[in-house]
């Protein structure tokens, strides 16, 4: 079962979060070090078009952190600026080297609007 975590992200700002995958008992899941991490942000569960993919290598298991099961997700300031402010859903999945998919986190994102903007001349 995925950990449910909601995030507030400021549009136009860099963002990152560490995710520790856990099972229903609350114990840390040790991921296959060769796992591929995928994550998408969508307006709702039924939308086929995703608003952004949390990019690699931000969604990969980083070096020594792989042994502890921690996954770091991030978006750059340019990526958050490119997404329309509003409420979204996301999930994070790990695909092992054997093709087993495990959802490790899911929840809602509130992308708060940026007020200060550069006006093109």
N, C-alpha and C positions, 0 to 999 in steps of 0.2 A: 504494500500500500504506500502510495506517495505521501510525502510530507506536504501539508497544505500551508503555504506562506503567501501572504499578500505583500506587495511592494508599492511604495510611492516613489515615482521617478520624476525628476524635474526635466521638462523639455529643454534641450539645448545644453544639458550638463552631462558629464561622464557619470556612469553608474557601474557599480559592481556589487556582487553578492557571493558569499561562500555558501554552498549547499552541502550538508552532510547527509547522505542517504541513510535512512533508517527503516527498519521493518516495523510491523505493527506492535511489536513488544518494546520498541524504542531503542533497539540495539543497532549500532552502526553496521551497514552493509559494506563489505569490502568488495569493491568493483574489480573486474578483470582489468589489469593495467593496460590492455590493448583496446579497451572499450572506446567507442565513438560516442560523444555526447551531442545530442541534438535538442534544440529548443526553438519554439516559434511563439510569436505573439499574434493573437487574432482578436477581432472585435467581438466574436461570439463563438460558441462551440460548433455551430453549423456552417461557418464561413469556410469556403474552400480556399480563398485567397488569403494568404497570411500577410500581415503588415510588415513584419520584419523577421528575419531569422537571426537569432543571437549568434554572432559569427564565430568561426574558428579563428585563432586558437582560444578565444575567450571561453568557449564551452568545452575545452578539453581538460582531461585530468592532468594537472600540472606536476611534473617531476616528482619530488618526494611526497607531495600531497596525495598522490595516487594510493600510497600505502595506508594513509589514514582515512581514505574514502571521501575526501573533500573535493568538490567540484567548484570551480570559480566561473561565474557567468559575468559578462560585462557588455556594455554598450558605450560607444564613444559619444562625445558631445554632438558630433555631426549626425550620428545615427538617431539619437533621441530627438534632434531638431527636425529630422525628416519624417517623423511619425506625428500624425495629427493628435493633438491633446484629447484625452478622453479615458474611458474605462475599457480595459482589455482583459483577456484571459491568456494564460501561458501554461506550458508544461515543459518539463525537462526529462528526456529519456536517454538511457544508457543502452547501447547495443554492444553486447560482448563479441569477442572474436568468433564465437560459435553462432552468432546471429540471434541470441536471446535478448529480447527487448524488455527493459525494466523501467517503469516510470518512477523517477526518484523525487520529483517535486511538481507541484501544480498550484495554481491560485489565480488571483486577480492582480492586475497592475493598474494603478491610477497614474497616468501620464499627465502631470500638472502643466498647464500652459506657461510658456515663457512670455514675459511681458517686455523685457528689454531686448530689442532686436536692432541689428544693423540695417539702416535704410540705404538701399542702393542709390547711387547718384546718377 
